[in-house]
Amino acid sequence: MQRRLLLAAGITTAATLAGCAGPDIASYTNEKPVLDLRTYFNGTLDAYGVFTDRSGAVVKRFTVVMVCTWNGDDGVLDETFNYSDGTTGKRIWRMKHLGNGQFSGTADDVVGTARGEQRGNAFRWGYTLLLPVDGKTYEVQFDDWMYLMDSRVMLNKAAMSKFGIHLGEVTLSFVKRAP
């Protein structure tokens, strides 16, 4: 029994320390080009991505077409996914600019409200997603980072975890279509 308690305490400590490690959004404050989320995610974008498991193996490839619109501080990001296994998906984000680089968002497959912050060329976004796998649905946490490269290209890297245990990553490149 004592071994189990020690093992649980060790896992909890490791997960806590891993959660504390990593960059702080404020460290990107002076990075250029400066990201304006409402300007970048306005219009039509194409995205190309992969999901890798915790060993780094590509499990699934996908493309996304995003149609994005903003009305003042309220935005809609309508995403249509096409996966390498022939399946499709849809997610519609309802975004809100809260001021001072802060954003919130909701979607039908997101638990509660996502929270995000933009500084310099970076945006960090955290949320819990309802992920369907083999007929079951799991709540998984995303630590989602986006980096504006130029006026058309943004890179996105999202770490996925459950109970603090790293499950894999999603890597995407967004390309904004010319108007």
N, C-alpha and C positions, 0 to 999 in steps of 0.2 A: 504494500500500500504506500509506504514512504517513497519507494522508487518511482511509483506513478506520479506522486505529488511533485517530486523533484523534476521528473521529466516534463510534466505539464508546466511547471514554473520556468524551466529552461526554454521550452518552446514559446511560452508567452513573452519572456524577456527578449528572445531573439526576434520575434515578430514585432515587438515594440521598438526595438533598436533599428530594425530594418525600416520600419515606418517613419522613423525620425531622420534617417539618412536621406540624402538627396538634395537637389537644388531648391533654392527658395526663389519664388517668382520675382521678388524684389531685385535679385542679382541681374535681371535682364532689363532693368529700367532704362539704361543708356544704350541698349542695342538697337541697331538700325537694320532695315527700315522699320519705322514705327508701325505697329499693327493697329488698325482701326477695325475691330471685328465687324461693325455694322457696315463698313464700306467693303471689306473683303468678302464677307458672306452676303452679298447682294448681287443677284443675277444668277446665272447658271454656272456650276462648277462640275468638273469630272474628277473622280478620285480613283486611285488604284491602290489596292492594299493586300496584305497577307496577315493571317493569324498564325503565330508560331506558338508551339507548346513550350513548357518550361525547359525543355532540352534545346530549344531553338529550331526544331524541325518545323517546316511549313506544313500546317494542317489543312489550311484552306486559303484560296486566293479569291479576290472579289473586286468588282468595280462598283462605283456609286455615281449616280447622276443626282446632283443637288440643285433644286430650284429654291432660291432664297430671296425673301422680300422683307423689308423693314418699313414700318410706319412709325416714325419717331423713335421711341425707346422700345417698341414691341416688334419682334421679328419672328418669322416662320422659316425654318430650314426643313424643306421637304426632301427626304432622302429615299432613293430607290436603289436597292442592292441587287446585284446579280453575282451569284457565287459559282465557283469552279465546278461544283457538283450538280449544277443545273437548277438549284433552288433560287428563289428570289425572296426579298424582304422589303419592308417599308418602315420608316421611322419619320415622324414629323415632330421636330423640336419646336416648342413655343418658348421663345427667348424673351428676356426682359433685361434691358440695360438699367442698372441700379445707380449709375453714376460712379465717378472715381475709379473707373476700370473694373467695376464689379458687375457680374451678370448672374442671372438665375435662369433655369430652364426646366421644362417638363416635357415628357413624351409618354405615350401610352405604355411603353415597356420599361419605363424608368420608375423606380420606387421613390416616392417623395419628390423633392426638388433638387436638381443639380445646382452646384455653386461653382462659379468660376471667377478668375481674376486675370486681367491683362496688364502687362507692363512691358514697355519697349516693343520688341518683336515677338514676344511670347504670350501665350494664353494657357493657363492651367485650369483644368476642369475636373471636378470630382463628382461621381454619381454611382448609384447602385442600379444595375441593369438586370432585368428578368431575362435570363438566357435559356432558350429551349435546347435541350440535348436529349436525343433518343426518347422523345415522348414525355420527358420530365422538364420542369422549369426550375432553374437555380437562380438565387440572388447572388450576383457577383459584383465586386467593387472595381471601379475603373479610376485610375489616376492618369488622366489624359493631358498630354502636353502638345501644344502646337507652336510651330516656329515659322514666322513669315520669312521667306527667302528673298522674294522680290514681289512686284505688284501682282504677279499671276500665280506664283508657286508657294505653297505652304506645306511643310512636313509635319506629320503627326505621329506620335509614339504614345501608346496607351498601355499601361501595365494592368493586367487583370489578376485579381486575387479573391480568395474566399477564406474567411477566418484568419486573415493575415498571411495566408500561404499563397505564394506566387504561382499562378496557373499558366500564364503565358502573356504574350504581347500582341497588340495590333499595331501594324506600321502602315501608314498611308501617305500618299502624296496627293495633294489637292492641286488642280490646275484650273484657274479661272478662265472661262471662255472670253474671248474678245467681244466687246459689245457690238 
